[in-house]
Amino acid sequence: MRHLKFAPSWLRFLIIFLLAMSILFRFFNLDGKVYWNDEIYTSLRISGYTITEVKQQIFNGRVIAEESFVQFQGVNPEKSLNDTIMSLAKVDSQHPPLYYVIARFWMEIFGNSVTAIRSLSAFISLLVFPCVYWLCRELFNVPLSVPGVAIALMAISPIHLVYAQEAQEYILWLVTILLSSASLLRAMRLESEDKDELSKKRQRPDIFAIWSIYTVTLAISLYTFLWSGFVAVAHGIYVIIIAKFQLTETVRTYLLASLLGFLAFMPWMVVVMGDFFQFLISGEKATTQLSLMPIIPFLLMQLSRIFFDIGLRSENPLTYLITPIFLTLVGYSLYFLCITTNYKVWLFIITLIVVPALPLILPNLITGGIQLFSEPYFIPSYLGIQLTVAYLIATQLYNGSGSRRSIWHIIMVFVIICGLVSSKVSSQAETWWNKGMSYGNPQVAQIINQTTRPLLISDALGNNYGNVFSLSYLLKPKVRFLLVNNQKTPKIPDGFSDVFLLNPSDNWRETIEKKYKLKTDIVYGDNYYSVWKLTKPRNSRQREIPRKNKFSDGL
């Protein structure tokens, strides 16, 4: 790669400009988007409460206001850090505790607001840039050209902006992937440089230090997100293939470092396995209905979202125009990478893209669909694709004739414009595709807020728990909540102009209709849930009901 030069001054200024825009977009309007179901559970874990405790305190058939939710959405004097960790261990062990511990300390300093908790992810996302610079230096061994373009692409990548503004662990996971990958490559390079001085190796503190960094970052990655295990598998496959399936000194050192990293994670792994076996023994079955999407359209849509995302649905005509462009760019980037780089370079990127994605893709080839909430699990693949495209663009900016370089300048400008436009649109939106089951909450809140004295009734089954809490951030103080457990028939008090049912089952809704001799009209519905409004039946018999009905206006 000696043909790659230091980045010219214009590229340096472009990188600085895009970094500045990236920081602006990451911190702009942090509380603008709906605080959705999964973020609600993040705040619940930080608070140290469990769902069972919440149900006992507020899902009890009493009318409450939005202030009743605050206690379960952040740091509070009743629960400690130990309660946060234990709540994860008891009921949510698939989420390791590192991010939640950091978030609790963060919220103790900056408060429990949506801006405060999301700002933690925004600040963590800034660590991505020096980390990707280090990884590119180790991978491509060039000063600034490829690392600079990679930083530029990741700075305005819509997919990274999504997770940089989420109160979840995914952006921290990306940082740990970058650190562990870069430290692994550096350790292997130092081992290779020192292969002729094996007798002096134990005197090389830098080799020991870098392997120690890999061990620590691997453990941190595992304590951040369980899917890190597949990233570690990708690293292992890479190391073994590079060693030509021989038990070399590098392989032995790698195995020792990895073993220590997994041993450090063993306490939490015991918790995870205990919950898993308890689930098997109990014979319980998952009842949550997750939305599925055909796997090929899903993968194409996610590939496009790495570079361009203005919230379009897969069936939008513009999607059919944009997706083939980026599919061609990524496909050619992978081809170019494999034919122009040493196998040690392209093999690392290919394993990073493929290995963590295979456990998601292979099972769904049978069912024909993939869960829509599995997007964050592809973060290692997003990273590998961006590194590949960055290498292609960086090399083509310097190679070939002047006209060829001009074409690649235009391509780079096109990719940057797509990223900037996507970031601008996303930063101003009140909801986004990643909000999943809470996507329609702003619309629901608008419907309820327009009424005079509204009452929202819900139970805690399925996704209702998270959506009730999510709506509490959007509804006006005049709104009251009546929350019940196990679909008990609610005792609706007088004095409310409008009564709404959040995602009731048909049986529960019909029971309420019969008890109060009213009917229900749907006012909102999507793929995840529905909202119904109690109204008078439109028949002659109902007209005989006295005007002072408990649901009449003004009471």
C-alpha positions as CSV (number, residue, x, y, z in Angstrom):
1,M,0.0,0.0,0.0
2,R,2.9,2.3,-0.6
3,H,1.0,4.1,-3.3
4,L,-1.2,5.6,-0.6
5,K,0.0,9.0,0.6
6,F,-0.7,11.3,3.4
7,A,-4.1,12.9,3.0
8,P,-4.0,16.2,1.2
9,S,-5.0,19.4,3.0
10,W,-8.5,19.4,1.4
11,L,-9.2,16.0,2.8
12,R,-8.0,17.0,6.2
13,F,-10.3,20.0,6.2
14,L,-13.2,17.8,5.0
15,I,-12.6,15.4,7.9
16,I,-12.6,18.2,10.4
17,F,-15.8,19.6,8.9
18,L,-17.6,16.2,9.0
19,L,-16.4,15.6,12.5
20,A,-17.8,18.9,13.6
21,M,-21.1,18.2,11.8
22,S,-21.1,14.7,13.4
23,I,-20.8,16.2,16.9
24,L,-23.6,18.7,16.1
25,F,-26.0,16.0,14.9
26,R,-25.2,13.7,17.8
27,F,-26.0,16.3,20.4
28,F,-28.8,18.1,18.7
29,N,-32.4,17.5,19.8
30,L,-31.4,14.5,22.0
31,D,-34.9,14.4,23.6
32,G,-36.7,15.0,20.3
33,K,-37.4,11.4,19.4
34,V,-39.8,9.2,21.3
35,Y,-38.3,7.5,24.3
36,W,-39.2,4.0,23.3
37,N,-39.8,0.6,24.8
38,D,-36.2,-0.6,25.0
39,E,-35.0,2.7,26.4
40,I,-37.8,2.5,29.0
41,Y,-36.3,-0.9,30.2
42,T,-32.9,0.7,30.3
43,S,-34.1,3.3,32.7
44,L,-36.0,0.7,34.7
45,R,-32.8,-1.4,35.1
46,I,-30.8,1.7,36.1
47,S,-33.5,2.5,38.8
48,G,-32.9,-1.0,40.3
49,Y,-36.6,-1.9,40.2
50,T,-38.0,-5.0,38.6
51,I,-41.2,-5.2,36.5
52,T,-42.9,-7.1,39.3
53,E,-42.2,-4.3,41.8
54,V,-43.6,-1.7,39.3
55,K,-46.7,-3.7,38.7
56,Q,-47.3,-3.9,42.5
57,Q,-47.0,-0.2,42.9
58,I,-48.7,1.4,39.9
59,F,-50.6,-1.4,38.0
60,N,-53.1,-1.7,40.8
61,G,-56.3,-0.2,39.4
62,R,-55.8,3.2,40.8
63,V,-55.8,6.5,38.9
64,I,-52.4,8.0,38.7
65,A,-50.6,11.0,37.1
66,E,-47.3,11.0,35.1
67,E,-45.4,11.8,38.3
68,S,-45.9,8.2,39.4
69,F,-43.6,6.9,36.6
70,V,-40.6,9.0,37.6
71,Q,-39.4,6.8,40.4
72,F,-38.9,3.8,38.0
73,Q,-37.1,5.8,35.3
74,G,-33.7,6.5,36.7
75,V,-31.6,6.9,39.8
76,N,-33.7,7.1,43.1
77,P,-32.8,7.0,46.8
78,E,-34.7,3.8,47.4
79,K,-32.4,1.6,45.2
80,S,-28.6,1.3,45.0
81,L,-26.1,0.2,42.4
82,N,-26.3,-3.3,43.7
83,D,-30.1,-3.3,43.0
84,T,-29.3,-2.2,39.4
85,I,-27.0,-5.2,38.9
86,M,-29.3,-7.6,40.7
87,S,-32.3,-6.6,38.6
88,L,-30.3,-7.4,35.5
89,A,-29.2,-10.7,37.0
90,K,-32.6,-11.8,38.1
91,V,-34.8,-10.9,35.0
92,D,-32.7,-9.5,32.2
93,S,-29.3,-11.4,32.2
94,Q,-29.0,-11.3,28.4
95,H,-28.0,-7.7,29.0
96,P,-24.6,-7.6,30.8
97,P,-24.2,-4.9,33.4
98,L,-21.3,-2.7,32.2
99,Y,-23.3,-0.1,30.3
100,Y,-26.0,0.1,33.0
101,V,-23.4,0.6,35.7
102,I,-21.8,3.4,33.7
103,A,-25.2,4.9,33.0
104,R,-26.2,4.9,36.6
105,F,-23.1,6.8,37.6
106,W,-23.8,9.2,34.7
107,M,-27.4,9.8,35.8
108,E,-26.4,10.4,39.4
109,I,-24.3,13.3,38.1
110,F,-26.5,14.7,35.3
111,G,-30.0,13.7,36.3
112,N,-32.7,11.3,35.0
113,S,-33.9,13.3,31.9
114,V,-34.0,11.8,28.4
115,T,-31.3,14.3,27.3
116,A,-29.0,13.2,30.2
117,I,-29.2,9.5,29.5
118,R,-28.9,9.8,25.8
119,S,-26.0,12.2,26.1
120,L,-24.0,9.3,27.5
121,S,-24.3,7.4,24.3
122,A,-23.5,10.6,22.3
123,F,-20.3,11.1,24.3
124,I,-19.3,7.5,24.0
125,S,-19.8,7.7,20.2
126,L,-17.0,10.3,20.0
127,L,-14.6,7.5,21.0
128,V,-15.4,5.7,17.8
129,F,-13.2,8.1,15.7
130,P,-9.8,7.7,17.4
131,C,-10.6,3.9,17.7
132,V,-11.3,3.5,14.0
133,Y,-8.2,5.5,13.2
134,W,-6.1,3.1,15.3
135,L,-7.8,0.0,13.7
136,C,-7.2,1.4,10.1
137,R,-3.6,2.1,11.0
138,E,-3.0,-1.4,12.1
139,L,-5.0,-2.9,9.3
140,F,-3.9,-0.9,6.3
141,N,-0.6,0.5,7.7
142,V,-1.0,3.9,6.1
143,P,-0.8,7.3,7.8
144,L,-4.1,9.1,7.2
145,S,-5.6,8.4,3.8
146,V,-7.7,5.3,4.6
147,P,-8.2,6.1,8.3
148,G,-9.2,9.7,7.3
149,V,-11.8,8.5,4.8
150,A,-13.1,5.9,7.3
151,I,-13.5,8.5,10.0
152,A,-15.4,10.7,7.5
153,L,-17.7,7.9,6.5
154,M,-18.4,6.9,10.1
155,A,-18.9,10.5,11.2
156,I,-21.9,10.9,8.9
157,S,-23.2,7.4,8.8
158,P,-26.9,7.3,9.6
159,I,-26.7,3.9,11.3
160,H,-24.1,5.2,13.8
161,L,-26.1,8.3,14.5
162,V,-29.1,6.1,15.4
163,Y,-27.2,4.3,18.1
164,A,-25.3,7.4,19.2
165,Q,-28.7,8.8,20.4
166,E,-30.0,5.6,22.0
167,A,-30.1,5.0,25.7
168,Q,-28.7,1.5,25.1
169,E,-25.4,-0.3,25.0
170,Y,-24.8,-0.6,21.3
171,I,-22.5,2.3,20.6
172,L,-20.4,1.3,23.6
173,W,-20.3,-2.2,22.0
174,L,-19.0,-0.7,18.7
175,V,-16.1,1.0,20.7
176,T,-15.1,-2.2,22.3
177,I,-15.2,-4.0,19.0
178,L,-12.8,-1.4,17.6
179,L,-10.5,-1.5,20.5
180,S,-10.3,-5.3,20.7
181,S,-9.8,-5.6,17.0
182,A,-7.1,-3.0,16.8
183,S,-5.2,-4.4,19.8
184,L,-5.4,-7.9,18.3
185,L,-3.9,-6.7,15.0
186,R,-1.2,-4.8,16.8
187,A,-0.3,-7.7,19.0
188,M,0.0,-10.0,15.9
189,R,2.1,-7.5,14.1
190,L,4.5,-7.2,17.0
191,E,4.7,-10.9,17.3
192,S,5.5,-11.1,13.6
193,E,8.2,-8.4,13.8
194,D,9.8,-10.3,16.7
195,K,9.6,-13.8,15.3
196,D,13.4,-13.8,14.7
197,E,14.1,-12.8,18.2
198,L,12.1,-15.4,20.2
199,S,14.6,-15.5,22.9
200,K,14.1,-11.8,23.5
201,K,10.3,-11.9,23.3
202,R,9.8,-12.1,27.0
203,Q,11.9,-9.0,27.4
204,R,9.5,-7.1,25.1
205,P,7.0,-5.4,27.5
206,D,5.1,-3.9,24.6
207,I,4.0,-7.3,23.4
208,F,2.9,-8.3,26.8
209,A,1.1,-5.0,27.2
210,I,-0.8,-5.1,23.9
211,W,-1.9,-8.7,24.6
212,S,-3.1,-7.5,28.0
213,I,-5.1,-4.8,26.3
214,Y,-6.7,-7.3,24.1
215,T,-7.7,-9.4,27.1
216,V,-9.2,-6.5,28.9
217,T,-11.0,-5.1,25.9
218,L,-12.4,-8.6,25.1
219,A,-13.7,-8.9,28.7
220,I,-15.2,-5.3,28.5
221,S,-16.9,-6.2,25.2
222,L,-18.4,-9.3,26.7
223,Y,-19.7,-7.4,29.7
224,T,-21.2,-4.9,27.3
225,F,-23.1,-7.2,24.9
226,L,-23.3,-11.0,24.7
227,W,-23.0,-11.0,20.9
228,S,-19.3,-10.1,21.4
229,G,-18.7,-13.8,21.7
230,F,-19.2,-14.1,17.9
231,V,-16.8,-11.3,17.3
232,A,-14.3,-13.2,19.4
233,V,-15.0,-16.3,17.2
234,A,-14.3,-14.1,14.2
235,H,-11.0,-13.1,15.8
236,G,-10.1,-16.7,16.5
237,I,-10.9,-17.9,13.0
238,Y,-8.7,-15.1,11.6
239,V,-5.7,-15.9,13.9
240,I,-5.9,-19.6,13.2
241,I,-6.1,-19.1,9.4
242,I,-3.2,-16.6,9.4
243,A,-1.1,-19.2,11.4
244,K,-2.1,-21.8,8.7
245,F,-3.7,-24.0,11.3
246,Q,-0.5,-24.5,13.2
247,L,-0.1,-24.0,16.9
248,T,2.4,-21.2,16.6
249,E,3.6,-18.9,19.4
250,T,1.1,-16.3,18.3
251,V,-1.8,-18.7,18.4
252,R,-0.8,-19.9,21.9
253,T,-0.6,-16.4,23.2
254,Y,-3.9,-15.5,21.5
255,L,-5.6,-18.5,23.1
256,L,-4.2,-17.6,26.5
257,A,-5.4,-14.0,26.2
258,S,-8.8,-15.1,25.0
259,L,-9.1,-17.6,27.8
260,L,-8.4,-15.0,30.4
261,G,-10.9,-12.6,28.8
262,F,-13.6,-15.3,28.9
263,L,-12.7,-16.3,32.5
264,A,-13.1,-12.7,33.5
265,F,-16.6,-12.8,32.1
266,M,-17.4,-16.2,33.7
267,P,-19.3,-14.8,36.7
268,W,-21.9,-13.2,34.5
269,M,-21.9,-16.2,32.1
270,V,-22.9,-18.4,35.0
271,V,-25.9,-16.1,35.6
272,V,-26.9,-16.3,31.9
273,M,-26.6,-20.1,31.8
274,G,-28.6,-20.4,35.0
275,D,-31.5,-18.3,33.6
276,F,-31.4,-20.3,30.3
277,F,-31.6,-23.7,32.1
278,Q,-34.3,-22.4,34.4
279,F,-36.3,-21.3,31.3
280,L,-35.9,-24.8,29.8
281,I,-37.0,-26.5,33.0
282,S,-40.0,-24.3,33.5
283,G,-41.3,-25.1,30.0
284,E,-42.4,-21.5,29.4
285,K,-42.8,-20.3,25.9
286,A,-42.2,-16.8,24.5
287,T,-45.5,-15.1,23.8
288,T,-44.3,-11.9,22.3
289,Q,-45.1,-11.6,18.6
290,L,-42.1,-10.2,16.9
291,S,-42.5,-8.7,13.4
292,L,-40.7,-10.6,10.7
293,M,-39.4,-9.3,7.4
294,P,-38.1,-11.3,4.4
295,I,-34.4,-11.7,4.9
296,I,-33.1,-10.5,1.6
297,P,-35.0,-7.1,1.6
298,F,-34.0,-6.7,5.3
299,L,-30.3,-7.1,4.5
300,L,-30.5,-4.8,1.5
301,M,-32.3,-2.2,3.6
302,Q,-29.7,-2.4,6.4
303,L,-26.9,-2.1,3.8
304,S,-28.4,1.0,2.4
305,R,-29.0,2.5,5.9
306,I,-25.2,2.4,6.5
307,F,-24.9,5.3,4.0
308,F,-28.4,6.7,3.4
309,D,-31.4,6.7,5.7
310,I,-34.3,9.2,5.7
311,G,-36.8,6.9,7.3
312,L,-38.2,5.4,4.2
313,R,-40.0,2.1,4.3
314,S,-38.7,-0.8,2.2
315,E,-41.6,-0.5,-0.3
316,N,-40.8,3.2,-1.0
317,P,-39.8,3.8,-4.7
318,L,-36.8,5.8,-3.7
319,T,-35.6,2.8,-1.7
320,Y,-35.5,0.7,-4.9
321,L,-33.4,3.4,-6.5
322,I,-30.9,4.0,-3.7
323,T,-30.3,0.4,-2.6
324,P,-28.9,-0.9,-5.9
325,I,-26.4,2.0,-5.9
326,F,-25.0,1.1,-2.5
327,L,-25.2,-2.6,-3.1
328,T,-23.0,-2.1,-6.2
329,L,-20.6,0.2,-4.3
330,V,-20.2,-2.4,-1.4
331,G,-19.9,-5.3,-3.8
332,Y,-17.2,-3.7,-5.8
333,S,-15.4,-2.6,-2.6
334,L,-15.2,-6.1,-1.4
335,Y,-14.0,-7.3,-4.8
336,F,-11.4,-4.5,-4.9
337,L,-10.3,-5.2,-1.3
338,C,-9.7,-8.9,-2.0
339,I,-7.7,-8.4,-5.2
340,T,-5.5,-5.5,-4.1
341,T,-4.6,-6.3,-0.5
342,N,-2.7,-8.9,1.3
343,Y,-4.9,-11.8,2.5
344,K,-4.2,-10.7,6.1
345,V,-6.1,-7.6,5.4
346,W,-9.1,-8.8,3.5
347,L,-9.5,-11.9,5.6
348,F,-9.9,-9.9,8.8
349,I,-12.6,-7.7,7.3
350,I,-14.5,-10.6,5.7
351,T,-14.5,-12.6,9.0
352,L,-15.7,-9.4,10.8
353,I,-18.6,-9.0,8.4
354,V,-19.6,-12.6,8.0
355,V,-19.1,-14.5,11.3
356,P,-21.2,-12.4,13.7
357,A,-24.0,-12.2,11.0
358,L,-24.2,-15.9,10.2
359,P,-26.0,-16.9,13.5
360,L,-28.7,-14.3,12.5
361,I,-28.9,-15.2,8.9
362,L,-28.7,-19.0,8.7
363,P,-31.7,-19.8,11.0
364,N,-33.8,-17.3,9.1
365,L,-33.1,-18.9,5.8
366,I,-35.4,-21.7,6.9
367,T,-38.2,-19.5,8.3
368,G,-37.8,-17.0,5.4
369,G,-38.0,-14.0,7.7
370,I,-35.8,-12.1,10.2
371,Q,-36.8,-10.2,13.3
372,L,-37.0,-6.5,12.8
373,F,-35.4,-5.8,16.1
374,S,-32.1,-7.6,15.2
375,E,-30.6,-4.6,13.5
376,P,-28.0,-3.8,16.3
377,Y,-26.6,-7.3,16.1
378,F,-25.2,-6.4,12.7
379,I,-22.9,-3.7,14.0
380,P,-19.7,-5.7,13.4
381,S,-20.9,-6.2,9.8
382,Y,-21.7,-2.5,9.4
383,L,-18.1,-1.7,10.6
384,G,-16.5,-4.1,8.2
385,I,-18.5,-2.8,5.2
386,Q,-17.5,0.8,6.0
387,L,-13.8,-0.1,6.3
388,T,-14.0,-1.8,2.9
389,V,-15.7,1.2,1.2
390,A,-13.3,3.6,2.9
391,Y,-10.3,1.6,1.5
392,L,-11.8,1.7,-2.0
393,I,-12.5,5.4,-2.0
394,A,-9.1,6.3,-0.4
395,T,-7.1,4.3,-3.0
396,Q,-9.1,5.5,-6.0
397,L,-8.7,9.2,-5.1
398,Y,-5.0,8.7,-5.9
399,N,-4.9,6.1,-8.6
400,G,-5.5,6.1,-12.4
401,S,-6.1,9.0,-14.8
402,G,-7.4,12.4,-13.8
403,S,-10.8,11.5,-15.2
404,R,-10.9,8.3,-13.1
405,R,-10.0,10.2,-10.0
406,S,-12.6,12.8,-10.7
407,I,-15.3,10.1,-10.9
408,W,-14.3,8.8,-7.5
409,H,-14.3,12.4,-6.1
410,I,-17.9,12.6,-7.3
411,I,-18.7,9.2,-5.7
412,M,-17.2,10.3,-2.4
413,V,-19.2,13.6,-2.5
414,F,-22.3,11.6,-3.2
415,V,-21.8,9.4,-0.2
416,I,-21.1,12.3,2.0
417,I,-24.2,14.2,0.8
418,C,-26.3,11.1,1.4
419,G,-24.9,10.9,5.0
420,L,-25.4,14.6,5.7
421,V,-29.0,14.7,4.4
422,S,-29.8,11.5,6.4
423,S,-28.4,13.0,9.5
424,K,-30.3,16.2,9.1
425,V,-33.6,14.4,8.5
426,S,-33.1,12.0,11.4
427,S,-32.1,14.8,13.8
428,Q,-35.4,16.6,13.3
429,A,-37.7,13.6,13.4
430,E,-39.9,12.8,16.4
431,T,-39.8,9.0,15.7
432,W,-37.6,6.6,13.6
433,W,-37.6,3.1,12.3
434,N,-35.6,1.8,15.3
435,K,-38.3,2.9,17.7
436,G,-40.1,-0.3,16.7
437,M,-43.2,-1.0,18.8
438,S,-43.2,2.6,20.1
439,Y,-43.0,4.1,16.6
440,G,-46.5,5.5,16.7
441,N,-46.5,6.8,20.2
442,P,-46.2,10.5,19.1
443,Q,-49.3,10.1,17.0
444,V,-51.2,8.4,19.9
445,A,-50.1,11.1,22.3
446,Q,-51.3,13.8,19.9
447,I,-54.8,12.1,19.7
448,I,-55.0,11.9,23.5
449,N,-53.6,15.3,24.2
450,Q,-56.3,17.0,22.1
451,T,-59.1,15.9,24.5
452,T,-60.2,17.8,27.6
453,R,-59.8,15.4,30.5
454,P,-58.5,12.1,29.2
455,L,-58.0,8.8,31.0
456,L,-55.8,6.1,29.5
457,I,-56.4,2.5,30.6
458,S,-54.0,-0.3,30.1
459,D,-52.6,-3.5,31.5
460,A,-49.0,-4.7,31.7
461,L,-49.2,-7.6,29.2
462,G,-46.8,-7.8,26.2
463,N,-45.5,-4.5,25.0
464,N,-48.1,-2.4,26.9
465,Y,-45.8,-1.9,29.9
466,G,-43.1,-0.2,27.8
467,N,-45.6,1.8,25.8
468,V,-47.4,3.1,28.8
469,F,-44.1,4.4,30.2
470,S,-43.1,5.8,26.8
471,L,-46.4,7.6,26.4
472,S,-45.9,9.2,29.9
473,Y,-43.1,11.2,28.4
474,L,-45.3,12.5,25.6
475,L,-48.7,13.1,27.3
476,K,-49.7,16.4,28.9
477,P,-50.0,16.6,32.7
478,K,-53.8,16.6,32.4
479,V,-53.8,13.0,31.3
480,R,-54.5,10.4,33.9
481,F,-53.6,6.7,33.8
482,L,-55.6,3.7,35.2
483,L,-53.3,0.7,35.1
484,V,-54.4,-2.8,36.0
485,N,-52.7,-6.2,36.2
486,N,-53.7,-9.4,34.4
487,Q,-56.5,-7.7,32.5
488,K,-58.7,-7.1,35.5
489,T,-61.9,-5.2,34.7
490,P,-61.1,-1.6,35.6
491,K,-63.3,0.6,37.9
492,I,-63.5,3.7,35.8
493,P,-64.3,6.8,38.0
494,D,-66.4,9.8,37.0
495,G,-65.0,13.0,35.7
496,F,-63.2,12.1,32.5
497,S,-64.3,13.5,29.1
498,D,-62.6,10.7,27.1
499,V,-61.5,7.2,28.0
500,F,-58.9,5.3,25.9
501,L,-57.9,1.7,26.0
502,L,-54.3,0.9,25.1
503,N,-53.9,-2.2,23.1
504,P,-56.6,-4.3,24.8
505,S,-57.2,-7.9,23.9
506,D,-60.6,-8.6,22.2
507,N,-61.9,-10.4,25.3
508,W,-60.9,-7.7,27.7
509,R,-62.3,-4.9,25.5
510,E,-65.6,-6.7,25.1
511,T,-65.8,-7.2,28.9
512,I,-65.4,-3.5,29.5
513,E,-68.0,-2.7,26.8
514,K,-70.5,-5.0,28.5
515,K,-69.9,-3.8,32.0
516,Y,-70.3,-0.1,31.1
517,K,-72.8,-0.6,28.2
518,L,-70.6,1.3,25.8
519,K,-68.9,0.6,22.6
520,T,-65.2,1.0,21.5
521,D,-64.0,2.7,18.4
522,I,-60.4,2.3,17.2
523,V,-58.5,5.6,17.0
524,Y,-55.1,4.3,16.2
525,G,-53.6,1.0,15.0
526,D,-50.4,-0.3,13.5
527,N,-48.5,-3.6,13.3
528,Y,-47.7,-3.5,17.0
529,Y,-50.7,-2.2,19.0
530,S,-53.9,-0.3,18.8
531,V,-55.7,2.4,20.8
532,W,-59.5,2.4,21.3
533,K,-61.9,5.0,22.6
534,L,-65.0,4.3,24.7
535,T,-68.1,5.9,23.2
536,K,-71.9,5.7,23.4
537,P,-73.5,3.1,21.2
538,R,-75.3,4.7,18.3
539,N,-78.8,3.2,18.8
540,S,-82.1,4.3,20.1
541,R,-81.8,2.5,23.4
542,Q,-78.6,4.3,24.2
543,R,-80.3,7.7,23.7
544,E,-82.4,6.9,26.8
545,I,-79.3,6.9,29.0
546,P,-79.3,10.0,31.2
547,R,-77.0,12.8,30.1
548,K,-74.9,12.6,33.3
549,N,-73.1,9.5,32.0
550,K,-69.7,9.1,33.7
551,F,-68.0,9.6,30.3
552,S,-69.9,12.8,29.3
553,D,-68.0,16.0,28.8
554,G,-67.5,18.3,31.7
555,L,-67.8,15.7,34.5
